[in-house]
Amino acid sequence: KPTELMRHLVRLVTPPGGVCLDPFAGSGTTGLACQMEGFDWIMIEKEAEYVAIAEARLNGAPRGMGL
């Protein structure tokens, strides 16, 4: 999904101070959107190749609760 769309959706469904859970993290777009919006996040991904992609996308940005 586009990052801008995920930023909008994260703002809609996550309460202030809330934590966003993404049980199918894929390439990490939801985690990136959460970081951009100031939310903590928890991402779950079972495929190692997608974990590597998500880590690369989120590298250098302040971390949420974890990947």
BADOFI-489805 format. One record per residue: chain; residue in three letters; x, y, z of N, C-alpha, C, CB in turn. Coordinates in nm, 2 decimals. Glycine has a CB too. Example, Ala and Ser with C-alpha at 12.3 -4.5 7.8 and 13.67 -1.06 7.14 Angstrom:
BEGIN
+-------+-----+--------+--------+--------+--------+--------+--------+--------+--------+--------+--------+--------+--------+
: chain : res :    n.X :    n.Y :    n.Z :   ca.X :   ca.Y :   ca.Z :    c.X :    c.Y :    c.Z :   cb.X :   cb.Y :   cb.Z :
+-------+-----+--------+--------+--------+--------+--------+--------+--------+--------+--------+--------+--------+--------+
:     A : ala :   1.32 :  -0.57 :   0.78 :   1.23 :  -0.45 :   0.78 :   1.32 :  -0.33 :   0.78 :   1.13 :  -0.45 :   0.90 :
:     A : ser :   1.28 :  -0.22 :   0.71 :   1.37 :  -0.11 :   0.71 :   1.29 :   0.00 :   0.79 :   1.41 :  -0.06 :   0.57 :
+-------+-----+--------+--------+--------+--------+--------+--------+--------+--------+--------+--------+--------+--------+
REM end
This chain:
BEGIN
+-------+-----+--------+--------+--------+--------+--------+--------+--------+--------+--------+--------+--------+--------+
: chain : res :    n.X :    n.Y :    n.Z :   ca.X :   ca.Y :   ca.Z :    c.X :    c.Y :    c.Z :   cb.X :   cb.Y :   cb.Z :
+-------+-----+--------+--------+--------+--------+--------+--------+--------+--------+--------+--------+--------+--------+
:     A : lys :   0.08 :  -0.12 :   0.00 :   0.00 :   0.00 :   0.00 :   0.09 :   0.12 :   0.00 :  -0.10 :   0.00 :   0.12 :
:     A : pro :   0.04 :   0.23 :  -0.06 :   0.12 :   0.36 :  -0.05 :   0.13 :   0.41 :   0.09 :   0.05 :   0.46 :  -0.14 :
:     A : thr :   0.25 :   0.46 :   0.12 :   0.28 :   0.51 :   0.25 :   0.18 :   0.62 :   0.30 :   0.42 :   0.57 :   0.26 :
:     A : glu :   0.14 :   0.71 :   0.21 :   0.05 :   0.82 :   0.24 :  -0.09 :   0.76 :   0.28 :   0.03 :   0.92 :   0.13 :
:     A : leu :  -0.13 :   0.66 :   0.21 :  -0.26 :   0.59 :   0.25 :  -0.25 :   0.53 :   0.39 :  -0.30 :   0.48 :   0.14 :
:     A : met :  -0.14 :   0.46 :   0.41 :  -0.12 :   0.39 :   0.54 :  -0.11 :   0.50 :   0.66 :   0.00 :   0.31 :   0.54 :
:     A : arg :  -0.05 :   0.61 :   0.63 :  -0.04 :   0.72 :   0.73 :  -0.18 :   0.76 :   0.77 :   0.04 :   0.84 :   0.68 :
:     A : his :  -0.27 :   0.78 :   0.67 :  -0.41 :   0.82 :   0.69 :  -0.48 :   0.72 :   0.77 :  -0.48 :   0.85 :   0.55 :
:     A : leu :  -0.47 :   0.59 :   0.73 :  -0.54 :   0.48 :   0.80 :  -0.49 :   0.47 :   0.94 :  -0.52 :   0.35 :   0.73 :
:     A : val :  -0.36 :   0.48 :   0.97 :  -0.30 :   0.47 :   1.10 :  -0.36 :   0.58 :   1.19 :  -0.15 :   0.48 :   1.10 :
:     A : arg :  -0.37 :   0.70 :   1.14 :  -0.43 :   0.81 :   1.22 :  -0.58 :   0.78 :   1.25 :  -0.41 :   0.94 :   1.14 :
:     A : leu :  -0.65 :   0.72 :   1.15 :  -0.79 :   0.69 :   1.17 :  -0.82 :   0.59 :   1.28 :  -0.85 :   0.65 :   1.05 :
:     A : val :  -0.73 :   0.49 :   1.29 :  -0.77 :   0.38 :   1.38 :  -0.68 :   0.37 :   1.51 :  -0.75 :   0.25 :   1.30 :
:     A : thr :  -0.57 :   0.44 :   1.52 :  -0.49 :   0.43 :   1.63 :  -0.52 :   0.55 :   1.73 :  -0.34 :   0.43 :   1.59 :
:     A : pro :  -0.56 :   0.52 :   1.85 :  -0.58 :   0.63 :   1.95 :  -0.45 :   0.70 :   1.99 :  -0.65 :   0.57 :   2.07 :
:     A : pro :  -0.46 :   0.82 :   2.03 :  -0.34 :   0.89 :   2.08 :  -0.27 :   0.81 :   2.19 :  -0.38 :   1.03 :   2.14 :
:     A : gly :  -0.14 :   0.79 :   2.17 :  -0.06 :   0.71 :   2.26 :  -0.07 :   0.56 :   2.24 :  -0.10 :   0.74 :   2.40 :
:     A : gly :  -0.15 :   0.52 :   2.13 :  -0.17 :   0.38 :   2.10 :  -0.06 :   0.31 :   2.03 :  -0.30 :   0.37 :   2.02 :
:     A : val :  -0.07 :   0.18 :   2.02 :   0.03 :   0.10 :   1.95 :  -0.04 :   0.03 :   1.84 :   0.09 :   0.00 :   2.05 :
:     A : cys :   0.02 :   0.03 :   1.72 :  -0.04 :  -0.03 :   1.60 :   0.03 :  -0.17 :   1.59 :  -0.01 :   0.06 :   1.48 :
:     A : leu :  -0.06 :  -0.27 :   1.57 :  -0.01 :  -0.41 :   1.54 :  -0.03 :  -0.44 :   1.40 :  -0.08 :  -0.51 :   1.64 :
:     A : asp :   0.07 :  -0.49 :   1.33 :   0.06 :  -0.54 :   1.19 :   0.11 :  -0.68 :   1.19 :   0.14 :  -0.45 :   1.09 :
:     A : pro :   0.01 :  -0.78 :   1.19 :   0.05 :  -0.92 :   1.20 :   0.11 :  -0.97 :   1.07 :  -0.06 :  -1.00 :   1.24 :
:     A : phe :   0.10 :  -0.90 :   0.96 :   0.15 :  -0.94 :   0.83 :   0.22 :  -0.82 :   0.77 :   0.03 :  -0.98 :   0.73 :
:     A : ala :   0.34 :  -0.80 :   0.82 :   0.42 :  -0.68 :   0.80 :   0.46 :  -0.66 :   0.66 :   0.54 :  -0.67 :   0.89 :
:     A : gly :   0.49 :  -0.76 :   0.59 :   0.54 :  -0.75 :   0.45 :   0.66 :  -0.66 :   0.44 :   0.43 :  -0.69 :   0.36 :
:     A : ser :   0.66 :  -0.56 :   0.36 :   0.78 :  -0.47 :   0.34 :   0.79 :  -0.36 :   0.44 :   0.77 :  -0.41 :   0.20 :
:     A : gly :   0.69 :  -0.35 :   0.54 :   0.71 :  -0.26 :   0.65 :   0.64 :  -0.12 :   0.63 :   0.84 :  -0.24 :   0.68 :
:     A : thr :   0.55 :  -0.11 :   0.54 :   0.48 :   0.02 :   0.51 :   0.41 :   0.07 :   0.63 :   0.39 :   0.01 :   0.39 :
:     A : thr :   0.34 :  -0.02 :   0.70 :   0.26 :   0.02 :   0.82 :   0.35 :   0.07 :   0.93 :   0.17 :  -0.10 :   0.87 :
:     A : gly :   0.46 :   0.00 :   0.95 :   0.56 :   0.05 :   1.05 :   0.62 :   0.18 :   1.02 :   0.67 :  -0.05 :   1.07 :
:     A : leu :   0.65 :   0.20 :   0.89 :   0.70 :   0.33 :   0.84 :   0.60 :   0.44 :   0.86 :   0.74 :   0.32 :   0.70 :
:     A : ala :   0.47 :   0.41 :   0.83 :   0.37 :   0.51 :   0.85 :   0.35 :   0.54 :   1.00 :   0.23 :   0.46 :   0.79 :
:     A : cys :   0.36 :   0.44 :   1.08 :   0.34 :   0.47 :   1.23 :   0.46 :   0.56 :   1.28 :   0.35 :   0.33 :   1.30 :
:     A : gln :   0.58 :   0.53 :   1.23 :   0.69 :   0.61 :   1.27 :   0.67 :   0.76 :   1.23 :   0.82 :   0.56 :   1.22 :
:     A : met :   0.62 :   0.77 :   1.11 :   0.60 :   0.91 :   1.05 :   0.49 :   0.98 :   1.13 :   0.57 :   0.90 :   0.91 :
:     A : glu :   0.40 :   0.91 :   1.18 :   0.29 :   0.97 :   1.26 :   0.31 :   0.97 :   1.41 :   0.16 :   0.90 :   1.23 :
:     A : gly :   0.42 :   0.92 :   1.46 :   0.46 :   0.92 :   1.60 :   0.39 :   0.81 :   1.68 :   0.42 :   1.05 :   1.65 :
:     A : phe :   0.35 :   0.70 :   1.62 :   0.29 :   0.59 :   1.69 :   0.39 :   0.48 :   1.71 :   0.17 :   0.54 :   1.62 :
:     A : asp :   0.38 :   0.41 :   1.82 :   0.46 :   0.29 :   1.84 :   0.40 :   0.18 :   1.76 :   0.47 :   0.25 :   1.99 :
:     A : trp :   0.48 :   0.08 :   1.73 :   0.43 :  -0.03 :   1.64 :   0.49 :  -0.16 :   1.68 :   0.45 :   0.00 :   1.49 :
:     A : ile :   0.42 :  -0.27 :   1.64 :   0.47 :  -0.40 :   1.65 :   0.44 :  -0.47 :   1.52 :   0.40 :  -0.48 :   1.77 :
:     A : met :   0.54 :  -0.52 :   1.45 :   0.52 :  -0.59 :   1.33 :   0.56 :  -0.73 :   1.34 :   0.60 :  -0.52 :   1.21 :
:     A : ile :   0.48 :  -0.82 :   1.27 :   0.51 :  -0.96 :   1.27 :   0.52 :  -1.00 :   1.12 :   0.40 :  -1.04 :   1.34 :
:     A : glu :   0.63 :  -1.07 :   1.08 :   0.64 :  -1.12 :   0.95 :   0.72 :  -1.25 :   0.95 :   0.72 :  -1.02 :   0.86 :
:     A : lys :   0.67 :  -1.36 :   0.89 :   0.74 :  -1.49 :   0.90 :   0.84 :  -1.51 :   0.79 :   0.64 :  -1.60 :   0.90 :
:     A : glu :   0.83 :  -1.44 :   0.68 :   0.92 :  -1.46 :   0.56 :   1.04 :  -1.37 :   0.58 :   0.85 :  -1.42 :   0.43 :
:     A : ala :   1.16 :  -1.44 :   0.59 :   1.28 :  -1.37 :   0.61 :   1.31 :  -1.27 :   0.51 :   1.40 :  -1.47 :   0.61 :
:     A : glu :   1.28 :  -1.29 :   0.38 :   1.31 :  -1.19 :   0.28 :   1.23 :  -1.06 :   0.30 :   1.27 :  -1.25 :   0.14 :
:     A : tyr :   1.11 :  -1.07 :   0.35 :   1.03 :  -0.95 :   0.38 :   1.08 :  -0.88 :   0.51 :   0.88 :  -0.98 :   0.40 :
:     A : val :   1.13 :  -0.96 :   0.61 :   1.18 :  -0.90 :   0.73 :   1.30 :  -0.81 :   0.69 :   1.22 :  -1.01 :   0.83 :
:     A : ala :   1.39 :  -0.87 :   0.60 :   1.51 :  -0.79 :   0.55 :   1.47 :  -0.66 :   0.48 :   1.59 :  -0.88 :   0.46 :
:     A : ile :   1.36 :  -0.67 :   0.40 :   1.32 :  -0.55 :   0.33 :   1.26 :  -0.45 :   0.43 :   1.21 :  -0.59 :   0.23 :
:     A : ala :   1.18 :  -0.49 :   0.52 :   1.12 :  -0.40 :   0.62 :   1.24 :  -0.34 :   0.71 :   1.03 :  -0.48 :   0.71 :
:     A : glu :   1.33 :  -0.42 :   0.75 :   1.44 :  -0.36 :   0.83 :   1.52 :  -0.26 :   0.75 :   1.54 :  -0.47 :   0.87 :
:     A : ala :   1.54 :  -0.28 :   0.62 :   1.61 :  -0.19 :   0.54 :   1.54 :  -0.06 :   0.52 :   1.64 :  -0.25 :   0.40 :
:     A : arg :   1.40 :  -0.07 :   0.51 :   1.32 :   0.05 :   0.49 :   1.32 :   0.13 :   0.62 :   1.18 :   0.01 :   0.46 :
:     A : leu :   1.32 :   0.07 :   0.73 :   1.31 :   0.13 :   0.86 :   1.45 :   0.17 :   0.92 :   1.23 :   0.05 :   0.96 :
:     A : asn :   1.55 :   0.12 :   0.86 :   1.69 :   0.15 :   0.91 :   1.71 :   0.30 :   0.92 :   1.79 :   0.08 :   0.83 :
:     A : gly :   1.77 :   0.35 :   1.03 :   1.80 :   0.49 :   1.04 :   1.69 :   0.57 :   1.10 :   1.84 :   0.54 :   0.91 :
:     A : ala :   1.56 :   0.52 :   1.10 :   1.45 :   0.59 :   1.15 :   1.43 :   0.55 :   1.30 :   1.32 :   0.57 :   1.07 :
:     A : pro :   1.39 :   0.63 :   1.39 :   1.36 :   0.59 :   1.53 :   1.27 :   0.47 :   1.53 :   1.31 :   0.71 :   1.61 :
:     A : arg :   1.31 :   0.37 :   1.61 :   1.23 :   0.25 :   1.61 :   1.10 :   0.26 :   1.70 :   1.32 :   0.13 :   1.67 :
:     A : gly :   1.00 :   0.19 :   1.66 :   0.88 :   0.17 :   1.74 :   0.91 :   0.07 :   1.85 :   0.76 :   0.13 :   1.66 :
:     A : met :   0.81 :  -0.02 :   1.88 :   0.83 :  -0.12 :   1.98 :   0.91 :  -0.24 :   1.94 :   0.69 :  -0.16 :   2.03 :
:     A : gly :   0.92 :  -0.26 :   1.81 :   1.00 :  -0.37 :   1.76 :   0.95 :  -0.44 :   1.64 :   1.01 :  -0.47 :   1.87 :
:     A : leu :   1.04 :  -0.51 :   1.58 :   1.01 :  -0.59 :   1.46 :   1.04 :  -0.73 :   1.48 :   1.09 :  -0.54 :   1.34 :
+-------+-----+--------+--------+--------+--------+--------+--------+--------+--------+--------+--------+--------+--------+
REM end
